[in-house]
């Protein structure tokens, strides 16, 4: 087992079209664990009969002191992308809002 193999604790991949996202938990030399997110995009170039395939990679490293901030920001961004509503200082996103108890409402409308 190489040093590179020893630092990888967990890995999960998500395939999305020409992209693959890797979520890796790694361990630093001092024993701290962190998350490395890698986006790998397949690039095809050259002539059709002899295409050249390469991969473009981008990495983001998340350290444990930033996990909560990252999750909160990601939840807000997903909420805005899903609902189309941009939060203001006065409004909460769905991720921040307190759970609402369901109310049994019976509405009888007659025409």
Backbone bond lengths (Angstrom), bond angles and torsions (degrees), N, CA, C in turn:
res aa  C-N    CA-C-N  psi(-1)  N-CA   C-N-CA  omega(-1)  CA-C   N-CA-C  phi
1 X - - - 1.444 - - 1.533 108.92 -
2 X 1.330 117.71 129.16 1.461 120.97 -178.79 1.516 110.23 -85.31
3 X 1.332 116.31 170.32 1.464 120.66 176.89 1.512 111.51 -60.85
4 X 1.342 117.46 -35.82 1.464 121.12 179.03 1.521 110.46 -64.54
5 X 1.348 117.55 -37.88 1.461 121.35 178.41 1.519 111.63 -68.17
6 X 1.300 118.05 -35.16 1.458 121.91 -177.47 1.526 111.77 -67.50
7 X 1.313 118.61 -31.73 1.461 119.60 -175.87 1.529 113.15 -78.58
8 X 1.330 119.64 -18.10 1.453 122.49 179.90 1.524 109.25 -83.34
9 X 1.344 116.61 119.78 1.453 122.79 -177.94 1.527 111.06 -100.37
10 X 1.336 116.72 -36.73 1.465 122.15 -175.77 1.515 108.22 -156.97
11 X 1.348 116.36 148.01 1.457 120.09 176.72 1.519 110.03 -146.13
12 X 1.316 116.05 137.46 1.464 123.48 176.71 1.521 106.45 -135.53
13 X 1.330 117.04 137.27 1.467 119.36 178.74 1.515 110.50 -121.03
14 X 1.328 115.18 150.13 1.460 122.68 178.46 1.522 106.77 -128.58
15 X 1.346 116.23 117.99 1.462 120.70 178.11 1.517 108.71 -89.70
16 X 1.334 116.09 131.19 1.461 121.85 -178.71 1.526 108.57 -142.47
17 X 1.341 116.61 89.57 1.457 120.39 -179.05 1.510 111.18 64.37
18 X 1.354 116.02 -125.44 1.468 120.83 179.61 1.525 112.27 -84.10
19 X 1.322 116.24 2.57 1.465 120.51 -178.49 1.520 110.45 -112.40
20 X 1.315 114.80 150.87 1.460 121.77 170.34 1.523 106.03 -130.40
21 X 1.323 115.33 132.67 1.463 121.38 176.77 1.522 107.81 -107.50
22 X 1.327 115.78 128.99 1.455 121.83 178.28 1.524 108.34 -110.96
23 X 1.326 116.14 130.00 1.459 122.46 175.64 1.520 105.85 -113.41
24 X 1.315 116.02 104.67 1.459 121.90 -175.84 1.517 110.65 -112.64
25 X 1.323 116.44 133.13 1.458 121.34 170.60 1.513 105.91 -98.86
26 X 1.318 115.00 123.30 1.465 120.57 -178.73 1.516 109.19 -122.20
27 X 1.328 114.39 161.51 1.455 119.97 178.83 1.520 109.10 -119.89
28 X 1.324 115.52 129.35 1.460 120.18 179.87 1.524 109.93 -77.74
29 X 1.302 116.14 173.17 1.470 120.90 -178.89 1.523 112.24 -60.13
30 X 1.355 116.01 -32.15 1.469 118.53 -178.77 1.531 112.64 -87.42
31 X 1.345 117.59 5.99 1.457 121.24 175.23 1.511 115.34 95.01
32 X 1.339 118.14 -6.58 1.464 120.75 177.79 1.518 109.82 -73.15
33 X 1.315 115.40 140.25 1.469 120.27 177.16 1.516 109.92 -100.06
34 X 1.320 115.52 147.38 1.457 121.93 178.62 1.523 108.63 -146.08
35 X 1.330 116.01 166.21 1.457 121.74 -179.29 1.521 108.59 -108.66
36 X 1.319 116.21 130.86 1.461 122.33 173.90 1.526 107.13 -112.37
37 X 1.326 116.61 121.01 1.459 121.62 177.33 1.519 106.75 -106.32
38 X 1.329 116.47 124.58 1.460 121.47 -179.72 1.515 109.53 -120.98
39 X 1.326 115.71 129.34 1.454 121.38 171.69 1.520 106.17 -102.37
40 X 1.328 116.58 124.05 1.454 122.03 178.71 1.523 107.81 -117.72
41 X 1.331 116.38 121.14 1.466 121.32 -177.82 1.521 109.07 -116.66
42 X 1.335 115.08 128.68 1.458 121.08 179.36 1.525 109.43 -77.44
43 X 1.332 116.78 128.18 1.464 123.26 179.17 1.532 107.88 -116.53
44 X 1.325 115.91 122.03 1.468 121.22 177.70 1.523 107.67 -110.79
45 X 1.319 116.83 125.44 1.469 121.29 179.30 1.525 108.95 -138.95
46 X 1.315 115.61 172.68 1.458 120.32 178.99 1.515 111.37 89.70
47 X 1.338 115.62 -177.56 1.468 120.03 -177.61 1.526 111.81 -67.70
48 X 1.321 115.37 153.84 1.464 121.79 -177.36 1.528 112.49 -61.75
49 X 1.341 116.43 -33.61 1.466 119.63 -178.36 1.533 112.74 -80.56
50 X 1.331 117.37 -14.62 1.462 121.55 178.65 1.537 109.20 -145.43
51 X 1.323 116.88 66.21 1.464 118.88 -175.98 1.528 111.90 -69.79
52 X 1.308 115.33 147.14 1.455 122.60 175.45 1.534 106.95 -102.44
53 X 1.311 116.19 123.91 1.459 121.10 -178.22 1.518 108.95 -109.12
54 X 1.315 114.98 129.34 1.459 120.74 175.37 1.525 107.94 -138.48
55 X 1.300 116.00 171.43 1.460 121.52 -179.51 1.522 109.26 -128.36
56 X 1.318 114.67 131.41 1.462 121.70 176.18 1.521 106.46 -99.75
57 X 1.319 117.33 127.31 1.466 120.50 -176.42 1.521 111.14 -122.70
58 X 1.327 114.01 141.64 1.468 122.15 175.80 1.524 107.23 -130.94
59 X 1.326 116.41 136.69 1.464 120.28 -177.64 1.517 111.09 -123.08
60 X 1.327 114.07 146.16 1.457 122.78 172.93 1.528 106.30 -129.53
61 X 1.328 116.65 132.78 1.453 121.31 178.54 1.524 108.69 -110.87
62 X 1.333 115.85 129.07 1.460 121.60 179.25 1.523 108.93 -116.89
63 X 1.323 114.82 127.18 1.455 120.34 -179.85 1.523 109.08 -104.71
64 X 1.336 116.15 152.86 1.460 121.23 -169.13 1.523 113.81 -55.54
65 X 1.313 118.31 -30.85 1.466 119.27 179.48 1.531 112.35 -69.65
66 X 1.328 117.72 -13.73 1.459 121.89 -179.43 1.529 114.15 -109.28
67 X 1.338 117.84 -1.69 1.471 120.47 -176.30 1.528 112.38 -54.66
68 X 1.318 117.29 -51.37 1.469 120.72 -175.75 1.527 111.57 -62.30
69 X 1.336 117.20 -43.69 1.469 120.47 178.49 1.528 111.01 -62.54
70 X 1.326 116.42 -41.55 1.460 121.14 179.89 1.526 110.78 -64.17
71 X 1.326 116.89 -46.26 1.463 121.18 -179.61 1.529 110.23 -62.45
72 X 1.324 117.53 -43.38 1.467 120.38 178.82 1.523 111.48 -61.36
73 X 1.315 117.29 -45.36 1.467 120.80 -179.83 1.528 110.98 -66.74
74 X 1.323 117.28 -40.13 1.463 120.87 178.49 1.525 110.62 -64.67
75 X 1.332 117.39 -43.33 1.465 120.63 177.35 1.523 111.77 -60.91
76 X 1.331 117.24 -41.13 1.471 120.28 177.48 1.526 110.65 -62.64
77 X 1.318 116.14 -45.63 1.467 120.22 -178.82 1.530 110.70 -63.22
78 X 1.322 117.41 -42.24 1.467 120.82 178.54 1.520 110.00 -65.70
79 X 1.325 117.61 -39.68 1.463 121.77 178.67 1.529 110.57 -61.31
80 X 1.331 117.23 -45.06 1.469 120.89 179.01 1.529 110.16 -65.86
81 X 1.327 117.35 -42.61 1.465 120.72 179.64 1.523 111.33 -64.07
82 X 1.320 116.89 -35.26 1.459 121.66 -178.00 1.525 112.38 -78.20
83 X 1.331 116.56 -44.84 1.468 120.51 -174.28 1.515 113.33 -93.05
84 X 1.327 117.14 -23.05 1.460 120.36 -175.64 1.515 112.88 79.00
85 X 1.324 117.22 3.14 1.457 121.82 -178.61 1.527 108.90 -102.24
86 X 1.333 115.22 121.31 1.454 120.41 177.91 1.519 108.78 -88.05
87 X 1.338 117.82 124.28 1.462 119.22 -178.39 1.530 111.35 -69.44
88 X 1.318 114.96 146.08 1.457 120.83 172.35 1.513 106.82 -107.83
89 X 1.306 117.28 179.99 1.461 120.02 179.38 1.525 111.54 -62.87
90 X 1.344 116.53 -27.54 1.460 120.93 -176.73 1.522 113.45 -86.07
91 X 1.343 117.66 -15.38 1.459 119.68 -175.93 1.510 110.69 -111.51
92 X 1.309 114.98 151.12 1.453 121.17 176.87 1.519 109.07 -99.09
93 X 1.320 115.44 151.23 1.463 118.79 171.56 1.515 107.19 -83.06
94 X 1.318 117.00 166.37 1.458 121.03 179.57 1.527 111.03 -58.80
95 X 1.327 116.83 -34.16 1.462 120.18 -179.09 1.520 111.69 -68.44
96 X 1.347 118.24 -29.15 1.456 121.64 -178.01 1.522 112.75 -90.96
97 X 1.306 116.76 -23.52 1.455 120.66 -175.06 1.521 110.96 -66.03
98 X 1.326 115.10 143.86 1.456 120.27 176.55 1.519 108.57 -70.05
99 X 1.317 117.67 147.10 1.461 118.99 179.16 1.521 110.63 -61.09
100 X 1.298 115.34 141.10 1.459 121.18 -178.78 1.515 108.12 -104.89
101 X 1.335 115.29 129.61 1.457 120.11 177.45 1.520 109.43 -71.92
102 X 1.327 117.90 137.29 1.464 119.36 178.23 1.525 110.66 -65.54
103 X 1.311 115.63 142.31 1.451 121.95 179.64 1.519 107.94 -112.47
104 X 1.327 116.41 130.87 1.455 120.94 178.51 1.522 107.41 -83.79
105 X 1.323 115.85 106.39 1.452 121.30 -177.51 1.510 109.48 -116.05
106 X 1.332 115.42 129.49 1.453 120.54 177.85 1.519 107.74 -116.83
107 X 1.317 116.55 109.92 1.459 121.39 -178.07 1.523 107.76 -109.77
108 X 1.337 115.44 124.31 1.457 121.03 -179.83 1.523 107.75 -113.52
109 X 1.328 115.77 107.55 1.463 120.66 -179.78 1.509 107.91 -111.80
110 X 1.330 115.40 127.46 1.454 120.15 178.96 1.517 109.26 -118.09
111 X 1.327 116.69 138.91 1.457 121.72 178.34 1.476 109.87 -115.94
